[in-house]
């Protein structure tokens, strides 16, 4: 498992398991499913890459969630290259 912390924080805010499952830690350390990557367990470098990309996208999602909006925010991933998002990236 690889973890990522928010800037200035000592604890992880998300974890990417070698299976590709992503867990986000919310208030009081509660675990929340945050998606799944495919192919993260192929090599250690792939696992690190999945963690880095999750951290970067997660920061953006977190920012969008904190804005005052009524529309849900999330990411959707499928097979193949690229990704889709539930909210536009300005």
Backbone as CSV, one residue per row, in Angstrom:
resi,resn,N_x,N_y,N_z,CA_x,CA_y,CA_z,C_x,C_y,C_z
1,UNK,0.843,-1.173,0.000,0.000,0.000,0.000,0.889,1.238,0.000
2,UNK,0.446,2.232,-0.744,1.115,3.529,-0.747,0.125,4.580,-0.270
3,UNK,0.637,5.556,0.447,-0.199,6.589,1.036,0.236,7.963,0.539
4,UNK,-0.672,8.924,0.586,-0.362,10.319,0.254,-0.945,11.206,1.345
5,UNK,-0.194,12.230,1.703,-0.630,13.186,2.719,-0.873,14.544,2.087
6,UNK,-1.773,15.294,2.670,-2.014,16.670,2.237,-0.841,17.541,2.679
7,UNK,-0.590,18.638,1.982,0.499,19.533,2.374,0.353,19.984,3.828
8,UNK,1.424,19.849,4.590,1.420,20.272,5.982,0.787,19.295,6.952
9,UNK,0.323,18.147,6.474,-0.329,17.153,7.332,0.616,15.981,7.599
10,UNK,0.517,15.404,8.789,1.367,14.273,9.159,0.732,12.928,8.827
11,UNK,-0.580,12.904,8.620,-1.266,11.643,8.353,-1.736,11.580,6.904
12,UNK,-1.929,10.360,6.438,-2.369,10.150,5.054,-3.818,10.575,4.884
13,UNK,-4.122,11.076,3.713,-5.514,11.404,3.390,-6.059,10.424,2.373
14,UNK,-5.158,9.651,1.722,-5.617,8.585,0.838,-4.580,7.481,0.761
15,UNK,-5.065,6.308,0.396,-4.236,5.121,0.239,-4.592,4.462,-1.077
16,UNK,-3.567,4.006,-1.793,-3.780,3.224,-3.008,-3.185,1.842,-2.750
17,UNK,-4.049,0.834,-2.699,-3.597,-0.538,-2.495,-2.971,-1.062,-3.780
18,UNK,-2.165,-2.102,-3.665,-1.535,-2.675,-4.851,-2.581,-3.223,-5.820
19,UNK,-3.745,-3.565,-5.315,-4.843,-4.035,-6.168,-5.442,-2.899,-6.996
20,UNK,-5.126,-1.646,-6.627,-5.673,-0.485,-7.324,-6.811,0.186,-6.582
21,UNK,-7.302,-0.438,-5.517,-8.384,0.161,-4.731,-7.876,1.419,-4.028
22,UNK,-8.681,2.476,-4.077,-8.304,3.752,-3.463,-9.243,4.026,-2.294
23,UNK,-8.653,4.358,-1.152,-9.407,4.701,0.050,-9.056,6.135,0.422
24,UNK,-10.081,6.941,0.680,-9.865,8.315,1.149,-10.265,8.363,2.613
25,UNK,-9.439,9.032,3.413,-9.722,9.196,4.837,-10.366,10.561,5.044
26,UNK,-11.559,10.541,5.613,-12.314,11.775,5.835,-12.302,12.108,7.324
27,UNK,-13.250,12.876,7.775,-13.326,13.308,9.174,-13.056,12.153,10.137
28,UNK,-12.257,12.431,11.152,-11.965,11.462,12.211,-11.340,10.166,11.688
29,UNK,-10.732,10.178,10.514,-10.055,9.005,9.976,-10.965,7.943,9.390
30,UNK,-12.236,8.273,9.195,-13.160,7.307,8.595,-12.730,7.016,7.163
31,UNK,-12.855,5.753,6.758,-12.482,5.339,5.406,-13.661,5.476,4.457
32,UNK,-13.351,5.954,3.254,-14.373,6.140,2.228,-13.809,5.637,0.898
33,UNK,-14.501,4.727,0.202,-14.009,4.287,-1.110,-13.882,5.487,-2.044
34,UNK,-12.780,5.531,-2.810,-12.513,6.682,-3.673,-12.218,6.251,-5.104
35,UNK,-12.494,4.986,-5.426,-12.302,4.512,-6.792,-11.348,3.339,-6.877
36,UNK,-11.091,2.901,-8.098,-10.200,1.764,-8.347,-9.411,2.028,-9.619
37,UNK,-8.136,1.744,-9.583,-7.278,1.799,-10.765,-7.052,0.380,-11.274
38,UNK,-6.875,0.239,-12.557,-6.506,-1.049,-13.144,-5.041,-0.992,-13.549
39,UNK,-4.280,-2.051,-13.257,-2.883,-2.129,-13.671,-1.891,-1.540,-12.690
40,UNK,-2.328,-1.120,-11.530,-1.404,-0.512,-10.564,-0.443,-1.517,-9.945
41,UNK,-0.816,-2.765,-9.911,0.029,-3.769,-9.280,1.042,-4.407,-10.208
42,UNK,1.115,-3.951,-11.457,2.016,-4.565,-12.438,3.471,-4.380,-12.030
43,UNK,3.841,-3.174,-11.658,5.210,-2.880,-11.216,5.143,-1.878,-10.068
44,UNK,6.210,-1.798,-9.276,6.231,-0.775,-8.222,6.101,0.644,-8.789
45,UNK,6.700,0.894,-9.942,6.613,2.217,-10.560,5.169,2.533,-10.973
46,UNK,4.440,1.536,-11.481,3.032,1.746,-11.844,2.215,2.088,-10.599
47,UNK,2.503,1.407,-9.490,1.803,1.666,-8.232,2.080,3.096,-7.758
48,UNK,3.335,3.528,-7.844,3.687,4.901,-7.472,2.982,5.912,-8.372
49,UNK,2.920,5.602,-9.661,2.257,6.500,-10.608,0.773,6.620,-10.290
50,UNK,0.121,5.497,-10.009,-1.301,5.530,-9.641,-1.516,6.383,-8.394
51,UNK,-0.611,6.266,-7.425,-0.731,7.048,-6.195,-0.551,8.534,-6.476
52,UNK,0.444,8.886,-7.285,0.675,10.293,-7.625,-0.520,10.893,-8.366
53,UNK,-1.010,10.191,-9.378,-2.142,10.702,-10.160,-3.392,10.811,-9.281
54,UNK,-3.606,9.827,-8.415,-4.749,9.882,-7.495,-4.638,11.095,-6.581
55,UNK,-3.444,11.341,-6.069,-3.226,12.488,-5.185,-3.530,13.800,-5.916
56,UNK,-3.023,13.948,-7.130,-3.239,15.181,-7.894,-4.709,15.379,-8.252
57,UNK,-5.346,14.320,-8.753,-6.770,14.422,-9.088,-7.616,14.598,-7.831
58,UNK,-7.222,13.901,-6.768,-7.951,14.011,-5.509,-7.929,15.416,-4.941
59,UNK,-6.787,16.099,-5.071,-6.704,17.488,-4.613,-7.686,18.365,-5.372
60,UNK,-7.796,18.123,-6.669,-8.724,18.900,-7.501,-10.176,18.596,-7.122
61,UNK,-10.488,17.327,-6.930,-11.840,16.937,-6.520,-12.168,17.558,-5.166
62,UNK,-11.220,17.497,-4.245,-11.410,18.068,-2.908,-11.727,19.559,-2.997
63,UNK,-11.001,20.268,-3.854,-11.244,21.698,-4.043,-12.649,21.939,-4.595
64,UNK,-13.049,21.140,-5.581,-14.381,21.287,-6.169,-15.478,20.959,-5.163
65,UNK,-15.247,19.965,-4.319,-16.242,19.593,-3.309,-16.455,20.715,-2.296
66,UNK,-15.416,21.466,-2.029,-15.509,22.537,-1.034,-16.154,23.801,-1.583
67,UNK,-16.284,23.885,-2.910,-16.979,25.022,-3.501,-18.474,24.843,-3.270
68,UNK,-19.200,25.918,-3.233,-20.645,25.826,-3.013,-21.333,25.440,-4.313
69,UNK,-21.702,24.189,-4.396,-22.395,23.670,-5.566,-23.342,22.566,-5.124
70,UNK,-24.372,22.356,-5.906,-25.315,21.290,-5.593,-25.073,20.058,-6.446
71,UNK,-24.191,20.166,-7.440,-23.924,19.033,-8.313,-22.852,18.140,-7.697
72,UNK,-23.015,16.807,-7.793,-22.001,15.904,-7.252,-20.721,15.972,-8.083
73,UNK,-19.611,15.725,-7.424,-18.309,15.739,-8.082,-17.693,14.364,-7.926
74,UNK,-17.124,13.835,-8.997,-16.456,12.545,-8.933,-15.766,12.239,-10.232
75,UNK,-14.998,11.187,-10.234,-14.304,10.748,-11.435,-14.842,9.399,-11.855
76,UNK,-14.823,9.150,-13.146,-15.199,7.843,-13.662,-14.109,7.332,-14.573
77,UNK,-13.666,6.123,-14.356,-12.599,5.546,-15.154,-13.102,4.290,-15.848
78,UNK,-12.641,4.062,-17.041,-13.008,2.869,-17.786,-11.773,2.242,-18.391
79,UNK,-11.960,1.248,-19.211,-10.819,0.615,-19.855,-10.320,1.506,-20.981
80,UNK,-9.073,1.362,-21.314,-8.479,2.181,-22.372,-7.723,3.358,-21.801
81,UNK,-7.388,4.285,-22.656,-6.618,5.445,-22.241,-7.530,6.617,-21.930
82,UNK,-7.086,7.466,-21.012,-7.827,8.673,-20.700,-8.703,8.501,-19.475
83,UNK,-9.421,9.557,-19.178,-10.332,9.521,-18.041,-11.483,10.475,-18.280
84,UNK,-12.554,10.261,-17.543,-13.713,11.139,-17.609,-13.958,11.724,-16.238
85,UNK,-14.531,12.882,-16.186,-14.783,13.517,-14.897,-16.238,13.938,-14.804
86,UNK,-16.756,13.927,-13.586,-18.126,14.330,-13.356,-18.308,15.834,-13.344
87,UNK,-17.219,16.578,-13.266,-17.283,18.041,-13.278,-16.167,18.558,-14.174
88,UNK,-16.395,19.638,-14.901,-15.358,20.161,-15.794,-14.193,20.741,-15.004
89,UNK,-13.004,20.649,-15.577,-11.811,21.227,-14.969,-11.580,22.599,-15.580
90,UNK,-11.800,23.661,-14.821,-11.610,25.012,-15.376,-10.148,25.325,-15.614
